[in-house]
Amino acid sequence: NHTYIPGPLPASSRIPHDAGYNGLLECPCSDRIPFEWGMTYAIDEGNCHDSQKTKCKEAIQNATECFTAVEYVIKGVHYDTKTVDDESLPSGCTGTLSEQGIVQAVWNKATSATKMGHTESATKETHLVGVSLGLVNMTVAMDPSSESATSVQIKLTGPADKWFGVGFGSKTMCTHMEGDECPGGGPYTIIISGDKVEERKLDFHGPGVVLDSSITVHSNQVEDDIRTVTLSRPLKGPTANHYTFDSSSPSIPLIMATGCSLKFAQHCGHGPNQVNLLPVDTPKKLCQSGIQGTIDGQQFDNDRCAPFPNSELLEQSNPTCHIQTYKGGLSCCRHGKSLLDKAQEIPWQDQPLEYYLKFRFYFEDYKKPSNSMESPSHQHLIRLYWQTEAHAGEYDIVQCREGTPPSECVQTITSRWTVRDMTRDCPIHDAGWCTGRGSSDSSKTDGVKLIYAGPHCHAPTCLSMDLYNADTGQLLCHVEPIHGSGEKLYDEHGYLSIPPCLWGDTSEGLLEPQLLSLDTTLMSIKRNNSTLPHTGEMASWQMRGILVRKEEDKEEMREDSVVSPARLRRTRPVTVNEEEDLH
């Protein structure tokens, strides 16, 4: 009996009980999940460097907000505040950090005051200092003009009886999230476990790997159950997995954690943080940098929706873009968390539901070419990935106006990007997202040939996804979900499938793959039925292709082109034995 039995839903879910599927699949945010957000502040870098993009969105409005902003941005051991009306000083809100860690916050009411520009003193800034307070306290001192092994001085303070650590370059366990995947893994981290100090490149929610040491430990002392470690390392990391300190960047995003014991394992506390690097005794102007916040304690990126033409979500005011309007999706689906409201009883609370997946893999043995004129039987396929909802990883289907016929309730989003945007210039052995050395360089690579293009959308509301060569207008791939309508295998009522587009050997009935140069502009068009509202919808392209090297570069890059032991083919009919396996 495969009859669907509806269950309880939180008040935020708009999916009716007779929809044929459970609305919890769309991860509606229940009232169990706390939302917190507020205004953030940043240092106004002005227009000193054309390449530098200021984080400022609005000016600070008054003295009270100024003093709050200075304490938010500039961490120190003590704060002094004052309000002045002095045209010889910069107007608005400024903060100054002394070498002793004392912060001076000044609100200048003078409207025609001196403007802070690219002064001579600013060009000679050599010594930068920053303080970060949290689960782990850290002070960073940097000499940007030095190339020595001690050009970055770091002091870390944490519990003596537990491990603690700081990750650099990210406020989460992922350096760059792409949808629900983390191709780049976690950040570079310094971990302290008693007398042991090591560097790691974390996995996404995993311990990662220990790196070759680039640090020098100067002291490791315990006083009143607090461990203080001072160390140094060079600005530039010796490998791509080590963090490289950039003196032109005014702040470093951090993630901090403490363990349950001295043994490095699952943390017992973690959270995001940031250290802002400032030249000693140099006033810095502050500004509003927009609203940011957390969902269930996890950082939510309020700037995650890419601007047009990469995405249309901002132009459409899609609720997924900002924490103030977020209603459901990945950020409300956390391991061990219930999606029901506080007033609702959680069924089977002590009985986790288990399910099993069975996979069958088909492959053909690799055959080496017998001579230089013959091609190998297999070619390595690189991973190419893009989100129509760039770079939010999800979006909302907004319900159409009441009274609109279902056939006219269609929500459409588009995205435009280049083939080069999908390449990652690193050896393919290093990580699954790497597309090969020189893969983004037109002087070494002619482009790619698509072999597989699989759209990722949620079939109950997904109408279609189209992939175009926007430069020529040619439709490369059109996919519509297939809805089962009978009782046969793979055609049952309620069964959904989304077939991919394939290219390959024309003798097997496949289209011949076309060369797409790195500068080719691609366009994705995604259409959804919007009779009902939905959260957590996706519109990504999971693709595989052949990297086409320039002739003169093939020999040089041969070590980066390991062949794959598998080859894409059309799916063959299911046999009787396989039907039995599936049942």
Summary of the structure (lengths in Angstrom):
residues: 583
radius of gyration: 27.5
end to end distance: 13.2
largest distance: 87.4
contacts: 1714
relative contact order: 0.13
helix: 8%
strand: 36%
